[in-house]
Amino acid sequence: MAFYQALIPPPDAGGLREEIEQACLLPESFTWPALIFGGVWLLFKRLWLVFIVYALVWAGLIYLQRQMGFSFLAVMLSHTALAIFLGLEGQNLIARKLLRKGWRLVDVVEAPDLSSAERRFFERALPAGAPPRVAEAAPPPVRFAQSSAPVIGLFPEANGR
């Protein structure tokens, strides 16, 4: 079972229900793309400040190798440690960025996968028995003229009767 952080956006005039519907669920798990792609993953997730620190550390390690005579193995171990740190803390870095923007941590959900976590979060967050919100009104049903032609398809009789 994995744990998911449920964050909702800053309060606005839309109300609590709209905020809950815009919730972001972040898994508390290892982030393999952050381990493998490093700085590119940080840029893709728009973690600008973390990317700047990452790039400065990366450049500093290369500088230490070339100018100070650090061994290649020591620098590679340092880069590997930096990649493992990104893999372990990747989701937390995203959560911190959202918290700085005013998002609020409202729940921690335990579930086997993301869809189950979303379902559990919405069951807890939305009032019981409340009808789901309809985005827009349904269009009126289309009426077809009756014909004596045989029906082709899954319906045994014309007009679905």
C-alpha positions in Angstrom: 0.0 0.0 0.0 1.2 3.5 -0.8 0.4 6.8 0.8 -0.8 9.8 -1.2 -0.8 13.4 -0.1 -4.0 15.2 -1.0 -3.4 18.9 -1.7 -6.1 21.4 -2.7 -5.5 24.8 -4.3 -5.7 28.2 -2.5 -9.1 29.3 -1.4 -11.0 31.4 -4.0 -14.6 32.4 -4.7 -15.4 29.0 -6.2 -16.0 27.3 -2.8 -14.8 24.2 -1.1 -16.4 21.7 -3.5 -14.5 23.2 -6.5 -11.3 23.2 -4.6 -11.7 19.5 -3.7 -12.4 18.7 -7.3 -9.1 20.3 -8.3 -7.2 18.3 -5.7 -3.7 17.0 -6.5 -2.7 13.6 -5.1 1.0 13.0 -4.9 2.4 9.5 -4.0 4.9 9.1 -1.2 7.1 6.8 -3.3 10.4 6.7 -5.0 10.5 8.8 -8.2 12.4 6.8 -10.8 12.3 9.5 -13.5 14.0 11.9 -11.1 16.7 9.3 -10.5 17.3 8.6 -14.2 16.9 12.1 -15.8 17.8 14.4 -12.9 18.0 18.0 -14.1 15.7 17.4 -17.0 13.0 16.0 -14.7 13.4 19.1 -12.5 12.9 21.3 -15.5 9.9 19.3 -16.7 8.3 19.6 -13.2 9.1 23.4 -13.2 11.2 23.2 -10.0 13.4 26.1 -11.0 15.1 26.8 -7.7 15.9 23.2 -7.1 17.3 22.9 -10.6 19.6 25.9 -10.0 20.9 24.3 -6.8 21.2 20.9 -8.6 23.2 22.5 -11.5 25.5 24.4 -9.1 26.2 21.2 -7.2 26.8 19.3 -10.4 29.1 22.0 -11.7 30.9 22.2 -8.4 31.7 18.5 -8.4 33.1 18.7 -11.9 35.2 21.7 -10.9 36.5 19.8 -7.9 37.5 17.0 -10.1 39.3 19.1 -12.7 40.9 21.8 -10.6 41.4 20.1 -7.2 42.3 16.6 -8.4 39.4 14.7 -6.9 39.2 11.2 -8.2 36.7 10.2 -10.9 35.2 7.6 -8.6 34.6 10.1 -5.8 32.8 12.4 -8.3 30.7 9.6 -9.7 29.7 8.5 -6.2 28.7 12.1 -5.4 26.6 12.3 -8.6 25.0 9.0 -7.8 24.2 10.2 -4.3 22.6 13.4 -5.7 20.5 11.3 -8.1 19.3 9.0 -5.3 18.4 12.0 -3.2 16.3 13.3 -6.1 14.6 9.9 -6.4 13.8 9.8 -2.7 12.7 13.4 -2.4 11.2 14.1 -5.8 7.5 14.0 -4.8 8.2 16.0 -1.6 9.9 18.7 -3.7 6.7 19.0 -5.8 4.6 19.1 -2.6 6.8 21.9 -1.1 6.5 23.9 -4.3 2.7 23.6 -4.2 2.6 24.5 -0.5 4.7 27.7 -1.2 2.1 28.6 -3.8 -0.7 28.5 -1.2 -2.0 24.9 -1.7 -3.1 23.2 1.5 -2.5 19.6 2.6 -5.9 18.3 3.6 -5.5 14.5 3.8 -3.2 11.6 3.5 -4.7 8.6 1.8 -3.5 5.0 1.9 -4.4 3.0 -1.3 -2.8 0.5 -3.6 -2.9 2.8 -6.7 -3.8 6.3 -7.7 -7.4 5.7 -8.8 -8.2 4.0 -5.5 -6.6 6.9 -3.6 -8.7 9.4 -5.6 -11.8 7.5 -4.9 -11.1 7.2 -1.2 -10.2 10.9 -1.0 -13.4 12.1 -2.7 -15.5 9.8 -0.6 -14.1 11.3 2.6 -13.9 14.9 1.3 -17.3 15.3 -0.4 -20.4 15.2 1.8 -22.3 11.9 1.7 -25.3 11.7 -0.5 -24.5 14.9 -2.4 -25.2 14.6 -6.1 -22.3 15.0 -8.4 -21.9 18.3 -10.0 -22.9 18.5 -13.7 -20.5 20.6 -15.8 -23.2 21.5 -18.4 -26.7 20.6 -19.2 -27.2 17.5 -21.3 -28.4 18.2 -24.9 -32.0 17.3 -25.7 -32.4 13.7 -27.1 -32.4 13.4 -30.8 -35.6 12.0 -32.3 -35.5 10.0 -35.4 -38.5 9.5 -37.7 -40.1 6.0 -37.5 -39.3 3.7 -40.4 -40.4 0.3 -41.3 -36.8 -0.8 -42.1 -35.4 -3.6 -40.0 -33.2 -2.6 -37.1 -29.4 -3.3 -37.5 -27.3 -3.5 -34.4 -27.7 -4.5 -30.8 -31.2 -3.3 -30.3 -33.9 -6.0 -31.0 -36.6 -3.5 -32.0 -36.8 0.0 -33.4 -36.4 2.9 -31.0 -34.9 0.7 -28.3 -38.2 -0.7 -27.0 
